[in-house]
Every structure is written in structure tokens, then in C-alpha cells.
Amino acid sequence: MTDDLDILLSAPLPDVADHGFSMRVVEKIEAREVWNERLTWGLPALVACLAAPFLPLREFAGTVVHLGPALAGSTALSLAAGAIILTLSLEQRFRESQSAL
């Protein structure tokens, strides 16, 4: 019984007829990814462009000029920025390693 099972398990499987199924699935996944990217980046960018003419830019600029030196020397913000950069780079490396599999 064990020898027969070993022979069956070691035999190669026959090719499965695909008939374009894999290509259709890949196209659907790519279309969904494009749609997700447009929602993730395109929609907020469009909203920002539409809202930009109505923003009080002089007040924003004055606030940035006033708070800029204090924020640049902040240890807490520097650590937070470093943690964000480290997290994003590790996430990118993880995704690259997963796509290589």
C-alpha cells in the first residue's frame, strides 16, 4: 500500500486545460488594482485641486513660517518621521519578498 502511494504521489500530474481562465482572472485583478489606485490617489488629489482656490494660503504660509523652526527642532517629530519611514520601507521590502515567491 505504501509503495503504491509513493509511486502515485511521485508521478507528475497531467496539464490542466486553462482555456484563457488565468488571463481573464489576471485582467480582472489588474482592472481592480487600477480602480483602487484611482480611488486612493486620484480622488483625494481631485478634491485637493478643487479646494485649493478657496484655502487661505497667506494664513497657512504665516503659520508655517512661525512654527517651522520649532517643528524642525522637535525630537518627537523627528522620531515619528523616522518610524514612518522605517515602517514604509519595511512594508515595501515585505511586499517585494512576497511578490518574488
Beta strands, then each sheet from edge to edge (+ up, - down):
end
